[in-house]
Amino acid sequence: MSIELKELKTDTILMNSGAFANLLRMRDRFVGIHSERIRSLTRNVCERLDLSWTEGQLIETAAQLHDLGTIAIPDSILHKNGILTPEERLIMQGHAQFGYEALEKATEFAPVAEIVRHHHERFDGTGYPDRLAGDDIPLGARIIGVLDAYDAMTSERVYRQSKTDREAAEELILGKETQFDPEVVDAVLKTIRFGVH
């Protein structure tokens, strides 16, 4: 899936993304902080992968808004203090599609919407919502997928302890070729400097 960067109105995207981000923070402070942490890491990963400034800005915006669809998830699921049931997990998975639908209505956000839609695809094609694999997954979605997993692993949850940075790095390495793009994992490891290879 290629992104037609020459048609992007980068300044408009950056200016308007703040409104979406504020809405997300108002809905759920934790999700807003999580998204901001991922956004802050994205720029360095994009630089490691030698992406253009414009593509980096696009992916950084998608990182900031990747969980926008959680606005449509019921509180009983979004704020549940425990592991989700299979039925609840299916509803939660809808957040990728909900985010896509919210963003694609604004023409300038169409490329961002595609990344948001696919940030839970897996490199081996077993992810959601469309079971895309390998390079068919937008690069921005592959980057966000790795950073999203890292942040989830290193964040405290009521039902489990957080992993150390080193433990999270080892999990990312184990997920190469199955859950994650190996090249992206390597760029993330170098960016965050876990000290394992």
C-alpha positions as CSV (number, residue, x, y, z in Angstrom):
1,M,0.0,0.0,0.0
2,S,1.8,3.1,-1.2
3,I,1.2,6.5,0.3
4,E,1.0,9.4,-2.3
5,L,3.0,11.8,-0.2
6,K,3.1,14.5,-2.9
7,E,-0.6,15.2,-2.4
8,L,-0.3,15.5,1.4
9,K,-1.0,18.9,2.9
10,T,1.4,18.3,5.8
11,D,0.8,21.7,7.5
12,T,-2.9,21.2,7.5
13,I,-2.6,17.7,9.0
14,L,-0.3,18.9,11.8
15,M,-2.5,21.8,12.6
16,N,-5.7,19.7,12.8
17,S,-4.3,16.6,14.4
18,G,-4.1,18.5,17.7
19,A,-7.9,18.7,17.9
20,F,-8.2,14.9,17.5
21,A,-5.4,14.4,20.1
22,N,-7.2,16.6,22.6
23,L,-10.4,14.8,22.1
24,L,-8.6,11.5,22.8
25,R,-7.0,12.9,26.0
26,M,-10.4,14.1,27.2
27,R,-12.0,10.7,26.7
28,D,-9.2,8.8,28.3
29,R,-6.1,10.3,29.9
30,F,-4.2,7.0,30.0
31,V,-4.7,6.4,26.3
32,G,-3.8,9.9,25.5
33,I,-0.5,9.6,27.4
34,H,0.2,6.2,25.8
35,S,-0.3,7.7,22.3
36,E,2.0,10.7,23.1
37,R,4.8,8.3,24.3
38,I,4.5,6.4,21.0
39,R,4.5,9.6,19.0
40,S,7.6,10.9,20.7
41,L,9.5,7.7,19.8
42,T,8.3,7.6,16.2
43,R,10.4,10.5,14.9
44,N,13.7,8.8,15.8
45,V,12.6,5.5,14.4
46,C,11.6,7.2,11.1
47,E,15.0,8.8,11.0
48,R,16.7,5.5,11.6
49,L,14.8,4.1,8.6
50,D,15.9,7.1,6.5
51,L,12.4,8.2,5.7
52,S,11.7,11.7,4.3
53,W,10.6,14.5,6.6
54,T,7.1,14.4,5.1
55,E,6.6,10.7,5.5
56,G,8.0,11.0,9.1
57,Q,5.5,13.7,9.9
58,L,2.6,11.6,8.5
59,I,3.6,8.5,10.6
60,E,4.2,10.6,13.7
61,T,0.7,12.0,13.3
62,A,-0.7,8.5,12.9
63,A,1.2,7.4,16.0
64,Q,-0.5,10.3,18.0
65,L,-3.9,9.2,16.7
66,H,-3.6,5.5,16.4
67,D,-6.0,4.8,19.3
68,L,-8.5,7.5,18.4
69,G,-11.1,4.8,17.8
70,T,-11.1,3.9,21.5
71,I,-13.5,6.9,21.8
72,A,-16.2,4.5,20.5
73,I,-15.4,1.7,23.0
74,P,-17.7,1.4,26.0
75,D,-16.2,2.4,29.4
76,S,-17.0,-1.1,30.8
77,I,-14.5,-2.5,28.3
78,L,-12.0,0.3,27.9
79,H,-11.6,0.7,31.7
80,K,-12.0,-2.9,32.7
81,N,-9.6,-3.9,35.6
82,G,-8.8,-7.3,34.2
83,I,-8.3,-9.5,31.1
84,L,-11.0,-9.0,28.5
85,T,-13.3,-11.9,27.6
86,P,-13.2,-13.1,23.9
87,E,-16.4,-11.1,23.2
88,E,-15.0,-7.9,24.8
89,R,-11.7,-8.4,22.9
90,L,-13.6,-8.5,19.6
91,I,-15.3,-5.2,20.5
92,M,-12.0,-3.6,21.5
93,Q,-10.4,-4.7,18.2
94,G,-13.0,-2.5,16.5
95,H,-11.1,0.6,17.6
96,A,-8.8,0.4,14.6
97,Q,-11.8,0.5,12.2
98,F,-13.5,3.2,14.3
99,G,-10.4,5.4,14.2
100,Y,-10.1,4.9,10.4
101,E,-13.7,5.9,9.9
102,A,-13.3,9.0,12.0
103,L,-10.2,10.2,10.1
104,E,-10.9,9.2,6.6
105,K,-13.9,11.6,6.5
106,A,-11.4,14.5,6.3
107,T,-9.6,14.3,2.9
108,E,-6.2,15.4,4.2
109,F,-6.2,12.7,6.8
110,A,-6.9,9.8,4.4
111,P,-3.2,8.5,4.5
112,V,-3.2,8.8,8.3
113,A,-6.4,6.9,8.4
114,E,-4.9,4.0,6.5
115,I,-2.0,3.7,9.0
116,V,-4.4,3.9,11.9
117,R,-6.6,1.1,10.4
118,H,-3.7,-1.3,10.1
119,H,-1.6,-0.8,13.2
120,H,-2.7,-4.2,14.6
121,E,-1.9,-6.2,11.5
122,R,0.8,-8.8,12.0
123,F,3.8,-9.3,9.7
124,D,2.7,-13.0,9.2
125,G,-0.8,-12.0,8.1
126,T,-2.6,-13.1,11.3
127,G,-3.5,-9.6,12.6
128,Y,-6.6,-7.5,12.2
129,P,-8.7,-6.0,10.6
130,D,-7.7,-7.2,7.1
131,R,-5.0,-9.9,7.8
132,L,-2.5,-8.0,5.7
133,A,1.1,-9.4,5.7
134,G,4.6,-8.1,5.1
135,D,5.0,-5.1,2.9
136,D,1.3,-5.0,2.3
137,I,1.0,-3.4,5.7
138,P,1.7,0.3,5.5
139,L,5.2,1.0,6.9
140,G,3.7,3.5,9.4
141,A,1.5,0.8,10.8
142,R,4.4,-1.6,11.1
143,I,6.4,1.1,13.0
144,I,3.4,1.9,15.3
145,G,2.7,-1.8,15.9
146,V,6.2,-2.4,17.3
147,L,6.2,0.8,19.5
148,D,2.6,0.0,20.7
149,A,3.7,-3.5,21.8
150,Y,6.8,-2.1,23.5
151,D,4.8,0.5,25.4
152,A,2.1,-2.0,26.4
153,M,4.7,-4.4,27.7
154,T,6.5,-1.7,29.8
155,S,3.4,-0.2,31.2
156,E,1.8,-1.3,34.5
157,R,-1.6,-3.0,34.3
158,V,-3.9,-4.0,37.2
159,Y,-3.8,-7.6,36.1
160,R,0.0,-7.9,35.4
161,Q,3.3,-6.3,36.2
162,S,5.2,-4.4,33.6
163,K,8.2,-5.9,31.8
164,T,11.6,-4.3,32.1
165,D,13.0,-2.6,29.0
166,R,15.3,-5.6,28.4
167,E,12.5,-8.1,28.8
168,A,10.4,-6.1,26.3
169,A,13.3,-6.0,23.9
170,E,13.6,-9.7,24.1
171,E,9.9,-10.1,23.3
172,L,10.3,-7.8,20.3
173,I,13.2,-9.9,19.0
174,L,11.1,-13.1,19.5
175,G,8.3,-11.5,17.5
176,K,10.4,-10.8,14.4
177,E,8.9,-12.2,11.2
178,T,5.7,-13.3,13.0
179,Q,4.2,-10.2,14.7
180,F,6.7,-7.6,13.7
181,D,8.7,-6.4,10.7
182,P,12.3,-7.3,11.5
183,E,13.8,-4.1,10.0
184,V,11.4,-2.0,12.2
185,V,12.3,-4.0,15.3
186,D,16.0,-3.4,14.7
187,A,15.4,0.3,14.2
188,V,13.3,0.5,17.5
189,L,16.0,-1.4,19.4
190,K,18.7,1.0,18.2
191,T,16.5,4.0,19.0
192,I,15.6,3.0,22.5
193,R,19.0,1.5,23.2
194,F,17.9,-1.6,25.0
195,G,21.4,-3.0,24.9
196,V,20.4,-6.4,23.4
197,H,20.8,-7.6,19.8
